[in-house]
Amino acid sequence: MKQFIKCPNCGSIELATVDHSTAPFSTWMHFCNQCEYAIQESDWAPIPALSIRQPWAWLIVNGYKDIENRNNLKNFTGDFLIHASVTPDWEGYYSHLYRNSMKDIVPTGIECGGIIGHAKITGFVEQSESPWFVGKYGLLIKDAKPLPFTPCKGKLSFFKPEIE
């Protein structure tokens, strides 16, 4: 079993692995790659993921897009994983760039069908001055960072990634 967890010591988000088949009665722990803190399995809190179409997911992970547009709101704030859905939205992306004179942003290294990063949702808005706000509602996003690509299936709304 694999899942993304957050280190309670330094805040790093990383993929942790547990294999209960080798020692079912032992206490599993993951040593943080950043600070080497020993995170016991009992302290693991899985981080939810939100599936976002490319290149929008890339724009969030790389610090360009500060709002994720949604037609409905979920009462959620905090850390979340950014899942790049399998189906991209290039037509919507180029239309948005043309309307907002943002032709200098060129996504590279686009990957689909897995976790590509993480960020924090700090709140919700129904209107915003951000050039990225076009929806009925917007999730305010900050502290976005890339993660190594981890393939997994996406789902609608927030979900717990199932990683092999």
C-alpha positions, 0 to 999 in steps of 0.5 A, a space after each residue: 500500500 502506498 499513500 501520500 502523507 505529510 511529515 508532522 515535523 517539517 511539513 514535507 509531503 511524500 509517498 510512503 509505502 507499507 507492506 503488511 504482508 511481510 510483518 503483520 504485527 510490527 509497527 510500520 514507520 516512514 522516515 521523512 526524506 527531508 528531515 528524517 523524522 520517523 512517522 509512525 503509521 498510526 500518525 499517517 493522515 492520507 492527503 486528499 487529491 483533486 483531479 484537474 485537467 491539463 494544462 490547468 494542473 501544470 499551471 497550478 503546480 508551477 505557480 501560475 494559477 492561484 484559483 481552481 474553478 468549480 461549479 460547486 464548493 466542498 467545505 475543505 481547506 488544507 493540503 491536497 494533491 493535484 491529480 492530472 486527469 487523463 483528458 486534457 483541455 487544450 482548447 479551453 487553455 488556448 482560448 483563456 490565454 488569448 482572451 487574457 493576453 498570457 501568450 508567454 506561458 508555455 507548459 512543458 513536460 505535461 503528464 496525465 493520469 497521476 499525481 503531479 504535485 500538491 498545494 494548499 486550499 486557503 478558502 473559497 470565493 464567488 468573485 475575484 480579480 485573478 485572471 484565472 477566475 472564470 467559474 461560479 466558485 473558486 478555490 484559493 490555492 497557495 504553496 503549490 509544489 511539484 511531486 514526482 509523477 505517480 500514476 493513479 486513477 482519478 475521480 470526481 471531487 476530492 478522493 483518496 488516491 489508490 496507488 499500487 
